[in-house]
């Protein structure tokens, strides 16, 4: 029982310490905020006084001499027209068929050898794969045909061997032995 009371007492003290620390931090934060508000108000007041002191009143009572400005602008436009007229007007028309670009050759070669070469390799690989597949298919058909023919010959041989007399069997054995020696 006493341990529970001690634990509760320790927890209360810890909570009280934490709350005291938070209140101290809050007080310092409030002081900083008040100082910032005061500094902001000082700057705002200084800006207001600066604007009031440097406010210039405009008097438009004097008429402007527009003819002088028009004369200056006309002279400037004439100078610009004269300069444009003096520039050489050489128009060169080119008709070219280029295999390789005049500019950005690195980019062109990067595209050519990066993409076209890859597609070329893929096409050659596919062509070789197709040719190999056709060759494999032809070989497998030929092997199958040879097996069918060999099966027919073997069955005919067995049929003749089982249905004939002893003399024919001896001749068949002799032919079989002779065919093994000829290979």
VOVOMI-522512 format. One record per residue (C-alpha): residue number from 1; residue in three letters; x, y negated, z. Coordinates in nm, 2 decimals. Layout:
% residues N
+-----+---------+--------+--------+--------+
! num ! residuo !     px !     py !     pz !
+-----+---------+--------+--------+--------+
! NUM !     ALA !      X !      Y !      Z !
...
+-----+---------+--------+--------+--------+
This chain:
% residues 183
+-----+---------+--------+--------+--------+
! num ! residuo !     px !     py !     pz !
+-----+---------+--------+--------+--------+
!   1 !     UNK !   0.00 !   0.00 !   0.00 !
!   2 !     UNK !   0.28 !  -0.24 !   0.09 !
!   3 !     UNK !   0.45 !  -0.17 !  -0.24 !
!   4 !     UNK !   0.14 !  -0.29 !  -0.43 !
!   5 !     UNK !   0.13 !  -0.60 !  -0.22 !
!   6 !     UNK !   0.50 !  -0.66 !  -0.28 !
!   7 !     UNK !   0.45 !  -0.61 !  -0.65 !
!   8 !     UNK !   0.16 !  -0.86 !  -0.66 !
!   9 !     UNK !   0.36 !  -1.11 !  -0.46 !
!  10 !     UNK !   0.66 !  -1.08 !  -0.70 !
!  11 !     UNK !   0.44 !  -1.11 !  -1.00 !
!  12 !     UNK !   0.28 !  -1.43 !  -0.86 !
!  13 !     UNK !   0.62 !  -1.58 !  -0.79 !
!  14 !     UNK !   0.74 !  -1.50 !  -1.14 !
!  15 !     UNK !   0.42 !  -1.65 !  -1.30 !
!  16 !     UNK !   0.46 !  -1.96 !  -1.08 !
!  17 !     UNK !   0.82 !  -2.00 !  -1.19 !
!  18 !     UNK !   0.73 !  -1.96 !  -1.56 !
!  19 !     UNK !   0.44 !  -2.21 !  -1.52 !
!  20 !     UNK !   0.67 !  -2.46 !  -1.36 !
!  21 !     UNK !   0.92 !  -2.43 !  -1.64 !
!  22 !     UNK !   0.65 !  -2.48 !  -1.90 !
!  23 !     UNK !   0.52 !  -2.79 !  -1.72 !
!  24 !     UNK !   0.88 !  -2.93 !  -1.71 !
!  25 !     UNK !   0.92 !  -2.87 !  -2.09 !
!  26 !     UNK !   0.58 !  -3.03 !  -2.15 !
!  27 !     UNK !   0.68 !  -3.34 !  -1.96 !
!  28 !     UNK !   1.01 !  -3.37 !  -2.16 !
!  29 !     UNK !   0.82 !  -3.32 !  -2.49 !
!  30 !     UNK !   0.57 !  -3.59 !  -2.39 !
!  31 !     UNK !   0.85 !  -3.83 !  -2.31 !
!  32 !     UNK !   1.01 !  -3.77 !  -2.64 !
!  33 !     UNK !   0.68 !  -3.82 !  -2.82 !
!  34 !     UNK !   0.62 !  -4.15 !  -2.64 !
!  35 !     UNK !   0.97 !  -4.26 !  -2.74 !
!  36 !     UNK !   0.91 !  -4.17 !  -3.10 !
!  37 !     UNK !   0.58 !  -4.37 !  -3.10 !
!  38 !     UNK !   0.75 !  -4.67 !  -2.96 !
!  39 !     UNK !   1.03 !  -4.65 !  -3.22 !
!  40 !     UNK !   0.77 !  -4.61 !  -3.50 !
!  41 !     UNK !   0.58 !  -4.92 !  -3.37 !
!  42 !     UNK !   0.90 !  -5.12 !  -3.36 !
!  43 !     UNK !   0.98 !  -5.03 !  -3.72 !
!  44 !     UNK !   0.63 !  -5.11 !  -3.83 !
!  45 !     UNK !   0.64 !  -5.45 !  -3.67 !
!  46 !     UNK !   0.98 !  -5.52 !  -3.83 !
!  47 !     UNK !   0.84 !  -5.42 !  -4.17 !
!  48 !     UNK !   0.54 !  -5.65 !  -4.12 !
!  49 !     UNK !   0.75 !  -5.95 !  -4.03 !
!  50 !     UNK !   0.99 !  -5.88 !  -4.32 !
!  51 !     UNK !   0.70 !  -5.87 !  -4.57 !
!  52 !     UNK !   0.55 !  -6.19 !  -4.43 !
!  53 !     UNK !   0.88 !  -6.37 !  -4.44 !
!  54 !     UNK !   0.96 !  -6.27 !  -4.80 !
!  55 !     UNK !   0.62 !  -6.32 !  -4.95 !
!  56 !     UNK !   0.66 !  -6.55 !  -5.25 !
!  57 !     UNK !   0.38 !  -6.76 !  -5.36 !
!  58 !     UNK !   0.33 !  -6.78 !  -5.73 !
!  59 !     UNK !   0.24 !  -7.10 !  -5.90 !
!  60 !     UNK !   0.11 !  -7.07 !  -6.25 !
!  61 !     UNK !   0.04 !  -7.43 !  -6.30 !
!  62 !     UNK !   0.32 !  -7.47 !  -6.57 !
!  63 !     UNK !   0.22 !  -7.37 !  -6.92 !
!  64 !     UNK !   0.46 !  -7.12 !  -7.08 !
!  65 !     UNK !   0.64 !  -7.19 !  -7.40 !
!  66 !     UNK !   0.53 !  -6.89 !  -7.62 !
!  67 !     UNK !   0.67 !  -7.02 !  -7.94 !
!  68 !     UNK !   1.03 !  -6.98 !  -7.82 !
!  69 !     UNK !   0.96 !  -6.62 !  -7.72 !
!  70 !     UNK !   0.80 !  -6.55 !  -8.06 !
!  71 !     UNK !   1.10 !  -6.69 !  -8.24 !
!  72 !     UNK !   1.34 !  -6.47 !  -8.05 !
!  73 !     UNK !   1.13 !  -6.16 !  -8.11 !
!  74 !     UNK !   1.10 !  -6.24 !  -8.48 !
!  75 !     UNK !   1.48 !  -6.28 !  -8.51 !
!  76 !     UNK !   1.52 !  -5.95 !  -8.33 !
!  77 !     UNK !   1.28 !  -5.77 !  -8.56 !
!  78 !     UNK !   1.46 !  -5.91 !  -8.86 !
!  79 !     UNK !   1.79 !  -5.79 !  -8.73 !
!  80 !     UNK !   1.65 !  -5.44 !  -8.68 !
!  81 !     UNK !   1.50 !  -5.43 !  -9.03 !
!  82 !     UNK !   1.83 !  -5.55 !  -9.17 !
!  83 !     UNK !   2.03 !  -5.28 !  -8.98 !
!  84 !     UNK !   1.78 !  -5.01 !  -9.09 !
!  85 !     UNK !   1.81 !  -5.13 !  -9.45 !
!  86 !     UNK !   2.19 !  -5.12 !  -9.45 !
!  87 !     UNK !   2.21 !  -4.76 !  -9.33 !
!  88 !     UNK !   2.30 !  -4.51 !  -9.60 !
!  89 !     UNK !   2.00 !  -4.30 !  -9.71 !
!  90 !     UNK !   2.17 !  -3.98 !  -9.83 !
!  91 !     UNK !   1.92 !  -3.70 !  -9.85 !
!  92 !     UNK !   2.08 !  -3.37 !  -9.92 !
!  93 !     UNK !   1.85 !  -3.09 ! -10.02 !
!  94 !     UNK !   1.99 !  -2.75 !  -9.96 !
!  95 !     UNK !   1.87 !  -2.42 ! -10.09 !
!  96 !     UNK !   2.06 !  -2.14 !  -9.93 !
!  97 !     UNK !   2.02 !  -1.77 !  -9.87 !
!  98 !     UNK !   2.22 !  -1.68 !  -9.57 !
!  99 !     UNK !   2.31 !  -1.33 !  -9.47 !
! 100 !     UNK !   2.46 !  -1.47 !  -9.15 !
! 101 !     UNK !   2.36 !  -1.78 !  -8.96 !
! 102 !     UNK !   2.57 !  -2.10 !  -8.96 !
! 103 !     UNK !   2.49 !  -2.16 !  -8.59 !
! 104 !     UNK !   2.45 !  -1.92 !  -8.29 !
! 105 !     UNK !   2.65 !  -1.64 !  -8.45 !
! 106 !     UNK !   2.70 !  -1.47 !  -8.11 !
! 107 !     UNK !   2.33 !  -1.46 !  -8.05 !
! 108 !     UNK !   2.28 !  -1.32 !  -8.40 !
! 109 !     UNK !   2.54 !  -1.05 !  -8.35 !
! 110 !     UNK !   2.40 !  -0.97 !  -8.01 !
! 111 !     UNK !   2.06 !  -0.92 !  -8.16 !
! 112 !     UNK !   2.18 !  -0.72 !  -8.46 !
! 113 !     UNK !   2.42 !  -0.49 !  -8.28 !
! 114 !     UNK !   2.20 !  -0.48 !  -7.97 !
! 115 !     UNK !   1.87 !  -0.40 !  -8.12 !
! 116 !     UNK !   1.92 !  -0.29 !  -8.49 !
! 117 !     UNK !   2.21 !  -0.06 !  -8.40 !
! 118 !     UNK !   2.01 !   0.10 !  -8.13 !
! 119 !     UNK !   1.72 !   0.16 !  -8.37 !
! 120 !     UNK !   1.97 !   0.30 !  -8.63 !
! 121 !     UNK !   2.11 !   0.54 !  -8.37 !
! 122 !     UNK !   1.75 !   0.65 !  -8.27 !
! 123 !     UNK !   1.65 !   0.70 !  -8.64 !
! 124 !     UNK !   1.97 !   0.91 !  -8.71 !
! 125 !     UNK !   1.90 !   1.12 !  -8.39 !
! 126 !     UNK !   1.54 !   1.17 !  -8.49 !
! 127 !     UNK !   1.64 !   1.27 !  -8.85 !
! 128 !     UNK !   1.90 !   1.52 !  -8.72 !
! 129 !     UNK !   1.64 !   1.66 !  -8.47 !
! 130 !     UNK !   1.39 !   1.70 !  -8.75 !
! 131 !     UNK !   1.64 !   1.88 !  -8.97 !
! 132 !     UNK !   1.74 !   2.11 !  -8.68 !
! 133 !     UNK !   1.38 !   2.18 !  -8.61 !
! 134 !     UNK !   1.31 !   2.28 !  -8.98 !
! 135 !     UNK !   1.63 !   2.49 !  -8.98 !
! 136 !     UNK !   1.53 !   2.66 !  -8.66 !
! 137 !     UNK !   1.18 !   2.73 !  -8.79 !
! 138 !     UNK !   1.31 !   2.88 !  -9.11 !
! 139 !     UNK !   1.55 !   3.10 !  -8.92 !
! 140 !     UNK !   1.29 !   3.22 !  -8.69 !
! 141 !     UNK !   1.06 !   3.30 !  -8.98 !
! 142 !     UNK !   1.33 !   3.49 !  -9.16 !
! 143 !     UNK !   1.42 !   3.69 !  -8.84 !
! 144 !     UNK !   1.05 !   3.77 !  -8.80 !
! 145 !     UNK !   1.03 !   3.89 !  -9.16 !
! 146 !     UNK !   1.34 !   4.11 !  -9.12 !
! 147 !     UNK !   1.19 !   4.26 !  -8.80 !
! 148 !     UNK !   0.87 !   4.34 !  -8.97 !
! 149 !     UNK !   1.06 !   4.50 !  -9.26 !
! 150 !     UNK !   1.28 !   4.70 !  -9.02 !
! 151 !     UNK !   0.97 !   4.81 !  -8.83 !
! 152 !     UNK !   0.81 !   4.94 !  -9.16 !
! 153 !     UNK !   1.13 !   5.12 !  -9.25 !
! 154 !     UNK !   1.17 !   5.27 !  -8.91 !
! 155 !     UNK !   0.80 !   5.39 !  -8.90 !
! 156 !     UNK !   0.84 !   5.54 !  -9.25 !
! 157 !     UNK !   1.16 !   5.71 !  -9.14 !
! 158 !     UNK !   0.99 !   5.86 !  -8.83 !
! 159 !     UNK !   0.69 !   5.96 !  -9.03 !
! 160 !     UNK !   0.90 !   6.14 !  -9.29 !
! 161 !     UNK !   1.11 !   6.30 !  -9.02 !
! 162 !     UNK !   0.82 !   6.44 !  -8.83 !
! 163 !     UNK !   0.62 !   6.56 !  -9.13 !
! 164 !     UNK !   0.89 !   6.73 !  -9.33 !
! 165 !     UNK !   1.07 !   7.06 !  -9.30 !
! 166 !     UNK !   1.42 !   7.14 !  -9.16 !
! 167 !     UNK !   1.61 !   7.09 !  -9.49 !
! 168 !     UNK !   1.46 !   6.74 !  -9.53 !
! 169 !     UNK !   1.54 !   6.66 !  -9.17 !
! 170 !     UNK !   1.91 !   6.77 !  -9.22 !
! 171 !     UNK !   1.93 !   6.55 !  -9.54 !
! 172 !     UNK !   1.78 !   6.26 !  -9.35 !
! 173 !     UNK !   2.03 !   6.30 !  -9.06 !
! 174 !     UNK !   2.32 !   6.32 !  -9.31 !
! 175 !     UNK !   2.19 !   6.00 !  -9.48 !
! 176 !     UNK !   2.17 !   5.83 !  -9.14 !
! 177 !     UNK !   2.53 !   5.92 !  -9.05 !
! 178 !     UNK !   2.65 !   5.81 !  -9.39 !
! 179 !     UNK !   2.48 !   5.47 !  -9.36 !
! 180 !     UNK !   2.65 !   5.42 !  -9.02 !
! 181 !     UNK !   2.99 !   5.49 !  -9.17 !
! 182 !     UNK !   2.94 !   5.25 !  -9.46 !
! 183 !     UNK !   2.88 !   4.95 !  -9.23 !
+-----+---------+--------+--------+--------+
